Amino acid sequence: MKHVRIEMGTKRGFNVKVIKTEVVAASLPMQEHWLPQSNLDLLLPPMDVGVFFCYQNPIISGMPKYSFGSMVKVLKVSLAETLVSYYAFAGELVQNLAGEPEILCNNAGVNFTEAWADIELKEINLYNPDESIEGKLVPKKNHGVLAVQATQLKCGGIVVACTFDHRVADAYSTNMFLVSWAEIAQSKPLSQLPSFRRSFLSPRRPSHYDPLVIDSMYIPISALKQETRAVTNIDDDEQVISRIYYVKAEEISRLQSLANNCNNDMISTKFHRFTKLETFSAFLWKTIANGMGENSTRNYENFRFGIVVNGRSRLSDGVEEQAKVLKGYFGNVLSTPFGEKKVEKLKEKPLSWVANAVHEFLEPAKTKEHFLGLINWVEDHRPEPALARIYATNEDAVAVVVSSGQQFPVGKIEFGWGEPVFGSYHFPWEGKAGYVMPMPSPKGNGDWVVYMHMLKWQLELVDASAANMFKPLTADYLNLK
């Protein structure tokens, strides 16, 4: 049975008209130069990531009236100044002689699009970003590394959105950029300067890593099984779709307590307290597994589940000076460990067992040695591109990856007309591995906002069996007026 949720008060179809597009370059001239990609950057395939922020009409918040033109001027002037420090975002990604991507820092600039949408903020169906956000409010990046779009709404509100090349920046780096942009817009000093010091991610000599560990997590592209991409008659359930939910703080705490209390009773398991992210991931892993096998589209034997790890704090290893530099490091410092379990086992076992499985695959990747080993592994395989194995297609396994967005600074992206009433990453990539990002709710009350991009049947399972946990994001929840 398929469960359909109808959102009251949302507007299904609306038009977005582009007013104009222009290039915004850094406000100070710079010497053209090349910035090499680090070995960890090279693990990312070409893909763009979106992020967007929704602002109410400033008058609703009791602020002075802002015209759309004055908002756009603030955004453009402050963006030009921000690009002086974040010059990689104003460059272009070009192949070098080895066939690897490299950033040409030439201040080619950023495409800035001004648009108008015939919809009010409270009418936007945020629960279904495929319908409301994709191709409308988040820009398509046609060239360069970053694209920006500011869209005026009928109510006097505004949506500010960016699309960036993931090969140049991870979400942590983009968060830094967004905060700096907002700070400059309000004439505040930058709370964090970016660092492009690639030497912190240089490979060790002699090379050293555990091949059993790294080879189980990453694979050279040439080793991937060649599959035909021109697939016809794809089952509707195999389509990949996006949804945004909210999860109440008490539900997250209840899950954590349930997993930890049961874990305490498991004599065979070494006791450790599971984090909220571990228990959330375990619940999602088990929830989807519980509904699998009901029909042919879900008849998978194995289920892979991964969690993205930010390596900045791991690489500093408690050394204060290194921690300070790595805190501002701009680029990708990520690893994606995963576990693979039989679907039947995930169904049979309690939440605490699944949480322990998450903990076990996650812990080895949360070390300095893991990231140094990964850097060496990439070096030994260059210029052959590689990929995290969990993203590689596998006929008898399904996969979901969770990337924690708990550091998403939604409340800090304030350009002068009030804090955003909502913000989210938007990552509708074309792969079949699901992507889930839990972020803090803009309410600041401990709730989570969860962006999910998964196979249609997986999201239908979430809707059908975990509706008490995952609730559709609505204008009512956000108190939009």
C-alpha positions in Angstrom: 0.0 0.0 0.0 1.4 3.4 -0.9 0.9 6.3 1.5 0.4 9.7 0.0 0.7 12.8 2.1 -1.2 16.0 0.9 0.1 19.3 2.3 -2.6 21.8 3.1 -1.9 25.3 1.9 0.9 24.5 -0.4 0.9 25.5 -4.1 1.9 22.8 -6.5 2.7 24.7 -9.6 4.4 28.1 -9.6 6.5 30.0 -12.1 9.9 31.4 -11.6 11.0 34.2 -14.0 14.7 35.1 -14.4 15.1 38.9 -14.2 18.8 38.9 -15.0 22.1 37.1 -14.5 25.4 38.7 -14.1 28.9 37.7 -13.0 30.1 38.8 -9.6 33.9 38.7 -9.2 36.1 39.3 -6.2 36.3 43.1 -5.4 40.1 43.1 -5.3 42.3 42.0 -8.2 44.4 38.8 -7.7 47.3 37.2 -9.3 46.1 34.3 -11.4 47.5 31.0 -10.0 46.8 27.3 -9.8 45.5 25.6 -6.7 46.0 21.8 -6.7 43.4 19.5 -5.4 44.3 17.5 -2.3 44.3 13.7 -2.4 41.0 13.8 -0.4 39.4 16.2 -3.0 40.3 13.7 -5.7 38.0 11.1 -4.1 34.9 13.2 -5.1 33.4 12.6 -8.5 32.0 15.6 -10.5 28.7 16.6 -8.7 27.0 19.8 -7.6 25.4 20.4 -4.2 22.7 23.0 -3.5 21.9 24.9 -0.3 19.1 27.4 0.2 17.7 29.8 2.8 14.2 31.2 3.1 13.6 34.7 4.6 10.3 36.2 5.5 9.3 39.8 4.5 11.5 41.8 7.0 8.4 43.8 8.1 6.9 40.6 9.6 9.9 40.4 11.9 9.5 44.1 12.9 12.5 45.2 10.8 12.7 48.1 8.4 11.3 47.6 4.9 13.8 46.2 2.3 13.1 46.3 -1.4 14.3 43.3 -3.4 16.7 45.6 -5.2 18.3 46.7 -2.0 18.6 43.1 -0.8 20.3 42.1 -4.0 22.7 45.0 -3.8 23.7 43.9 -0.3 24.2 40.3 -1.4 26.3 41.2 -4.5 28.5 43.8 -2.8 29.2 41.5 0.2 29.7 38.4 -2.1 32.4 40.3 -4.1 34.2 41.1 -0.9 33.8 37.5 0.4 35.3 36.1 -2.8 38.6 37.9 -2.0 39.2 35.5 0.9 37.3 32.5 -0.7 39.0 33.0 -4.1 38.6 29.3 -5.0 34.9 29.8 -5.4 35.6 32.5 -8.0 37.8 30.2 -10.1 37.3 27.4 -12.5 38.0 23.6 -12.3 40.3 22.6 -15.2 42.1 19.3 -16.0 45.8 19.3 -15.6 48.3 17.3 -17.8 47.7 14.2 -15.7 44.0 14.4 -16.3 43.2 15.4 -12.7 41.1 18.4 -11.8 42.9 21.5 -10.6 41.5 24.9 -9.6 42.5 27.8 -11.8 42.2 30.8 -9.5 41.6 33.5 -12.2 38.7 35.4 -10.6 36.4 34.4 -13.4 33.6 35.1 -10.9 30.3 33.7 -9.9 27.0 33.7 -11.9 24.5 35.6 -9.8 20.8 35.2 -10.9 18.0 37.5 -9.9 14.5 35.9 -10.2 10.9 36.4 -9.3 8.5 33.6 -8.2 4.7 34.0 -8.2 4.3 32.3 -4.8 4.3 33.2 -1.1 6.8 31.7 1.2 4.1 29.9 3.2 2.8 28.2 0.0 6.1 26.6 -0.9 5.9 22.8 -0.4 9.2 22.4 1.4 8.4 18.8 2.1 8.7 18.0 -1.6 11.8 19.9 -2.8 11.7 18.0 -6.2 8.5 20.0 -6.9 9.3 23.3 -5.2 13.1 23.8 -5.0 14.8 21.8 -7.8 15.1 23.7 -11.1 13.3 26.7 -9.6 14.8 28.2 -6.4 18.3 26.6 -6.5 20.4 27.6 -9.5 21.9 25.3 -12.1 25.6 25.8 -12.2 26.6 26.1 -15.9 30.3 27.0 -15.4 32.7 27.9 -12.7 32.7 26.5 -9.1 29.8 28.4 -7.5 26.4 29.8 -8.7 24.0 32.0 -6.7 20.4 32.8 -7.1 18.2 35.3 -5.2 14.5 34.9 -5.7 11.8 37.5 -4.8 8.5 36.0 -3.5 5.0 37.5 -3.7 4.9 38.1 0.0 8.1 40.2 0.0 10.2 37.4 1.3 13.4 36.1 -0.5 15.1 32.8 -1.1 18.9 32.9 -1.3 20.5 29.7 -2.8 23.9 28.5 -3.9 25.1 25.5 -6.0 28.7 24.5 -5.6 31.1 21.9 -7.1 31.6 19.2 -4.4 35.1 18.5 -5.8 36.2 21.9 -4.5 34.4 22.1 -1.1 32.6 20.0 1.4 29.6 21.2 3.4 31.9 22.3 6.3 33.8 24.6 3.9 30.6 25.9 2.3 29.2 26.7 5.8 32.4 28.7 6.5 31.9 30.7 3.3 28.2 31.3 4.0 28.9 32.6 7.5 31.7 34.9 6.2 29.4 36.2 3.5 26.7 37.1 6.1 29.3 38.7 8.4 30.7 40.9 5.6 27.1 41.9 4.6 26.7 43.2 8.2 30.2 44.8 8.3 31.3 42.4 11.0 34.9 41.0 11.2 35.3 37.4 9.9 35.0 34.9 12.7 37.0 32.4 10.7 39.5 32.9 7.8 39.7 30.1 5.3 43.0 28.3 4.8 44.1 26.7 1.5 47.2 25.1 3.0 47.3 21.8 1.1 50.5 20.7 2.9 48.4 19.6 5.9 47.0 16.8 3.6 50.3 15.9 2.0 51.1 12.1 1.8 53.5 10.6 4.2 56.8 9.3 2.9 57.3 6.4 3.0 53.7 5.5 2.2 51.8 3.6 4.9 48.2 2.4 5.2 46.3 -0.7 6.0 45.2 -2.0 2.6 42.6 -4.4 4.1 40.8 -1.4 5.7 41.1 1.2 2.9 40.5 -1.3 0.0 37.3 -2.3 1.7 36.1 1.3 1.7 37.4 2.8 -1.6 37.8 1.4 -5.1 39.6 2.7 -8.3 37.1 3.6 -10.9 38.7 1.2 -13.4 37.9 -1.7 -11.1 34.2 -1.0 -11.1 32.1 -3.4 -12.9 31.2 -1.9 -16.3 27.4 -1.4 -16.4 25.2 -0.2 -19.2 23.9 3.3 -18.3 21.2 3.4 -21.0 18.5 1.6 -18.9 15.0 1.7 -20.2 11.7 1.0 -18.5 12.9 1.8 -15.0 10.3 0.8 -12.4 8.6 3.8 -10.9 9.7 2.6 -7.4 13.3 2.7 -8.5 13.1 6.4 -9.2 15.1 8.6 -6.7 13.2 11.4 -5.0 13.8 14.0 -2.3 11.8 14.8 0.8 12.3 17.1 3.9 11.1 16.0 7.3 11.3 17.3 10.8 12.0 15.1 13.9 11.1 16.3 17.4 13.9 16.5 19.9 12.1 14.2 22.3 11.9 11.5 19.7 15.6 11.7 19.1 16.3 11.5 22.8 13.8 8.6 23.2 15.6 6.6 20.5 19.0 7.2 22.1 17.7 6.1 25.5 16.1 3.0 24.0 19.3 2.0 22.2 21.6 2.7 25.2 19.3 1.0 27.8 19.1 -2.2 25.7 22.9 -2.0 25.0 23.5 -1.9 28.7 21.7 -5.2 29.0 23.6 -6.9 26.2 26.3 -8.9 28.1 28.1 -9.9 24.9 28.6 -6.3 23.8 31.2 -4.0 25.2 29.2 -1.1 26.6 29.5 2.4 25.2 27.0 5.2 24.9 25.6 5.6 21.4 25.4 9.1 20.1 22.2 10.6 18.7 23.6 10.3 15.2 24.4 6.6 15.7 21.0 5.8 17.1 19.2 7.9 14.4 21.3 6.0 11.7 20.5 2.6 13.3 16.8 3.4 13.4 16.8 4.4 9.7 18.8 1.4 8.7 16.4 -1.0 10.5 13.2 0.8 9.5 14.0 0.5 5.8 15.2 -3.1 6.2 12.0 -4.1 8.0 10.0 -3.3 4.9 12.3 -4.9 2.4 11.4 -8.2 0.7 7.7 -7.4 0.4 7.9 -7.3 -3.4 10.4 -7.8 -6.2 11.7 -4.2 -6.1 12.9 -4.7 -2.5 14.2 -8.2 -2.8 17.8 -7.4 -1.8 19.9 -9.7 0.3 22.3 -7.1 1.8 22.0 -3.6 3.0 24.9 -1.1 3.2 24.8 1.9 5.5 27.5 4.5 5.7 28.2 7.7 7.6 30.4 10.6 6.3 33.2 11.5 8.8 34.8 15.0 8.8 38.5 14.5 9.4 39.5 18.0 10.5 39.4 17.3 14.2 40.9 13.8 13.7 43.9 15.1 11.8 44.8 17.7 14.4 44.9 15.0 17.0 44.6 17.5 19.9 47.5 19.7 18.7 46.3 23.2 19.2 48.2 24.9 16.4 47.1 22.3 13.9 43.6 22.4 15.1 43.5 26.1 14.6 44.6 25.8 10.9 42.5 22.8 10.1 39.4 24.5 11.6 39.6 26.9 8.8 40.7 24.4 6.1 38.8 24.9 2.9 38.4 21.8 0.7 37.2 18.2 1.3 38.4 16.4 4.4 35.9 13.5 4.4 35.8 9.7 4.6 32.8 7.4 4.2 33.0 4.3 6.3 30.1 1.8 6.0 28.8 -1.5 7.3 27.0 -4.2 5.3 24.5 -6.5 6.9 22.1 -9.1 5.8 18.6 -7.6 5.5 17.1 -10.5 7.5 19.6 -9.9 10.3 18.7 -6.2 10.5 15.0 -7.3 10.8 15.6 -9.8 13.5 18.0 -7.9 15.8 17.0 -5.1 18.2 17.8 -1.4 17.7 20.8 -1.6 20.1 22.4 -4.4 18.0 22.0 -2.2 14.9 23.4 0.8 16.7 26.4 -1.2 17.8 27.0 -2.2 14.1 26.9 1.5 13.2 29.4 2.3 16.1 31.7 -0.5 15.0 32.1 0.6 11.4 32.3 4.3 12.4 35.0 4.2 15.1 38.0 3.1 13.0 37.5 6.0 10.7 37.5 8.6 13.5 41.3 8.6 13.8 44.3 10.6 12.5 45.8 7.3 11.2 42.8 6.5 9.1 42.9 9.9 7.3 46.7 9.8 6.8 46.3 6.2 5.5 43.6 7.3 3.1 45.8 10.2 1.8 48.6 7.7 1.1 46.2 5.2 -0.6 45.0 7.9 -3.0 48.6 8.9 -3.7 49.6 5.3 -4.6 46.7 5.1 -7.0 47.0 8.4 -8.8 46.2 9.5 -11.4 43.6 6.8 -11.4 40.4 8.3 -9.9 38.7 6.4 -7.1 35.4 6.3 -5.3 33.9 5.4 -2.0 32.7 1.8 -2.4 29.3 2.5 -0.8 28.5 4.7 -3.9 29.4 1.9 -6.3 26.4 0.0 -7.6 25.9 -3.5 -6.5 23.1 -5.8 -7.7 22.4 -7.6 -4.5 22.8 -4.7 -2.1 21.1 -1.4 -1.4 22.9 1.6 0.2 22.2 4.7 2.2 24.6 7.3 3.5 24.1 9.7 6.3 26.0 13.0 6.4 25.6 14.9 9.7 24.6 18.5 9.1 24.5 19.3 12.8 27.0 22.1 12.3 24.8 23.7 9.6 24.8 27.4 10.8 21.3 28.3 9.6 20.8 31.0 12.3 24.1 32.7 11.3 23.2 33.3 7.7 21.8 36.7 8.4 22.5 39.4 5.7 20.7 42.3 7.5 17.0 41.5 7.1 16.6 38.9 9.8 17.6 35.3 10.3 16.3 32.7 7.8 13.1 31.0 8.9 14.4 27.9 7.1 17.5 26.5 5.4 18.6 23.2 4.0 21.1 21.5 1.8 19.7 20.1 -1.4 21.6 17.2 -3.0 19.5 15.4 -5.7 22.5 13.5 -7.1 21.9 10.8 -9.8 23.3 7.8 -7.9 21.2 5.1 -6.5 22.8 5.2 -3.0 20.5 7.2 -0.7 21.7 10.4 0.9 20.4 11.7 4.2 21.4 14.9 6.0 20.0 15.7 9.5 20.4 19.4 10.4 19.3 21.5 13.3 15.9 23.0 13.1 15.8 26.8 12.7 13.6 26.8 15.8 16.7 26.1 17.9 14.8 23.8 20.2 16.7 20.6 19.6 14.4 19.4 16.8 16.1 18.1 13.6 15.3 18.9 10.0 16.1 15.9 7.8 16.8 16.1 4.1 16.4 12.6 2.4 17.2 11.7 -1.2 16.4 8.1 -1.7 14.7 5.5 -3.9 11.0 6.1 -4.0 10.2 2.7 -2.3 12.6 3.5 0.5 10.9 6.8 1.3 7.5 5.1 1.1 8.7 2.7 3.8 9.7 5.6 5.9 6.4 7.3 5.4 4.4 4.1 6.1 6.2 2.8 9.2 8.0 5.7 10.8 5.4 8.5 10.4 5.5 9.2 14.2 9.2 9.9 13.9 9.5 11.6 10.5 6.9 14.4 10.0 6.6 16.3 6.7 8.1 19.8 7.0 5.3 22.4 6.7 4.7 26.1 6.9 2.7 25.5 10.1 5.8 23.8 11.8 7.9 26.8 10.8 5.2 29.3 11.9 5.3 31.0 8.5 2.9 33.9 8.1 
